[in-house]
Amino acid sequence: MTEFRPHWKLLIAPVALLALSIVVAIAFASVTEISGIVGIAVPVGLVLLGLGFGSKSWADWLFTKYIITNERLVIREGLIARRGKEIPLERIDNVAFSQTVGERILRSGDLIVESAGEGGQSRYTDIPKPEETQSMIYRIREARILALEGAGSRSSADEISKLAGLRDQGLITDEEFENKKRRLLDDI
C-alpha cells in the first residue's frame, strides 16, 4: 500500500503569505510607537490574517490523501465536508500524466485516470512524481489482473484434489466431499 498527499508546492503561497505577514507585523511593531492593546493587537492581527488567507491551502493539503493498494485507487478529501472515491484497479482503462516545465522541475503534475465507472475520466492535480505514480498503478493493476485470472483458471480436478485433502484431514465429511465433487463435475 502506498499513501501520499498532494505535492508540497501547494504550500508555497500560504507559507510565503505567512512569512510576509510576520515581516509586516515586525516592521509595524518596530516602526510605530503605539503601545498598549493596539500595539499588540495590530501585529497579532496581521499574522492571524496571513494564517487565515492560507488556511484553505493548508487544509486542502493536509486533508487530501491518495492511497494505492493492491486492489484499488482510493482518494479521500476534505476536513468537515468529506469526499471519497475508490476505483478498482481492474476497472482502470488508462492512466495518463501531464506536466508543465515548472511542474517537471518540482517533480509534480496531473494524473488523468480513465475507468469503466460512472465518472469515466478523473483528473487529479498536484500529484508528486506523476510518471512514477502512473507506472506504479500499471504494475499493481497488471499483478491484480493476473491474480484474478489465475484464481478463475483452477481446474475441477485441482479443486477435487483439494477437497479430498480436506476430507482426509477430517475438515469436511465424506458427504460434503461427495456433494461438492458432484457440483464441480456438473459444471464441466
Secondary structure, 3 states (H helix, E strand, C coil): CEEECCCHHHHHHHHHHHHHHHHHHHHHHHHCCCCCHHHHHHHHHHHHHHHHHHHHHHHHHHCEEEEECCCEEEEEECCCCCEEEEEEHHHEEEEEEECCHHHHHHCEEEEEEEECCCCCEEEEEEEECHHHHHHHHHHHHHHHHHHHHHHHCCCHHHHHHHHHHHHHCCCCCHHHHHHHHHHHHHCC
